Amino acid sequence: MKAVLKKILKKIISERFHKAAQLAYSNGKIRSLQAARNVGNKIKYGKEAPVCGETVYVEAITCNKILHSSTIRNILGLTKNRASGKVISFWPLEHTLSLMEKPGFEADIKSWIKKLPYGYIIPPEYSIGIRIRSCIEHWVGGLSWQDTGIFELLQYEMKTSQKGSYDNCKNLDDIITRYNNLDLLFKQIKQEGRLRTQEEINPNNYRKRFEVLFHIGPYGKTFFGGAGCHRFAIAYILKLKFPATIGLVYKSAIPFLPELRKNN
């Protein structure tokens, strides 16, 4: 019996070590690519060149377009981390979407969801728009979370997800807990008058690797990357600056970067 347990334990340790080694290799590879990009950017574009993983401060109220990470992956073959600080000479404006654009549904989100074809996957850009509008309806308009239709949206997305969960929610109780916590977050940010950076939340977070991306387009216009839509909605409602990780940068937007680096 002891020999069997010892064998099982050895296998578990071996598997965990292998996963840790893979992660370390992946992180090391990403950091090497980031360092190479930073050197190349500095040589090509000078002292104001974007730095991979650096923080920019976006006036949330001025941002009304989304350039989703899935879109960047599809048209450029870049993951979120690999997109950070990359300078491009064309801007995929036709692939952007208004944050407030409605995906062809009536005012009642609940009715729209009920009419969706079986198995239909809601595009992430539209899902994000619904989330942001729900936040505005709740924190500005005074509607309950239930009445905004956000619970129905998450329940639908849980049902169509291969994992059986969405946004770390597996059932209605999880959804209710999540949105109660968001109310507490809204209260905290309103009291502090600012959003904390990921570095403040987790000092060990390498270059804000899991920070929200904002892409810098023509004339320095900012495009929301998609993740962190509730924090973005809070900043939008309270008219605060949003600390974000720099994403793609349009070549002619580089002169606008010094202003975006200011947190005042």
HELIX and SHEET records of a PDB file:
HELIX    1   1 LYS A    2  TYR A   45  1                                  44    
HELIX    2   2 ALA A   60  THR A   62  5                                   3    
HELIX    3   3 SER A   69  LEU A   76  1                                   8    
HELIX    4   4 LYS A   80  ALA A   83  1                                   4    
HELIX    5   5 LEU A   93  HIS A   95  5                                   3    
HELIX    6   6 ILE A  109  LYS A  114  1                                   6    
HELIX    7   7 PRO A  124  TRP A  139  1                                  16    
HELIX    8   8 TRP A  145  THR A  148  1                                   4    
HELIX    9   9 ILE A  150  THR A  160  1                                  11    
HELIX   10  10 LEU A  172  GLU A  192  1                                  21    
HELIX   11  11 GLN A  198  ILE A  201  1                                   4    
HELIX   12  12 TYR A  206  LYS A  208  5                                   3    
HELIX   13  13 PRO A  218  GLY A  220  5                                   3    
HELIX   14  14 CYS A  229  LEU A  238  1                                  10    
HELIX   15  15 LYS A  251  PHE A  256  5                                   6    
HELIX   16  16 LEU A  257  LEU A  260  1                                   4    
SHEET    1   A 3 THR A  55  GLU A  59  0                                        
SHEET    2   A 3 LYS A 241  TYR A 250 -1                                        
SHEET    3   A 3 VAL A  87  ILE A  88  1                                        
SHEET    1   B 4 THR A  55  GLU A  59  0                                        
SHEET    2   B 4 LYS A 241  TYR A 250 -1                                        
SHEET    3   B 4 LEU A 213  ILE A 216  1                                        
SHEET    4   B 4 THR A 222  PHE A 224 -1                                        
SHEET    1   C 2 LYS A  65  ILE A  66  0                                        
SHEET    2   C 2 LEU A  97  SER A  98 -1                                        
END                                                                             
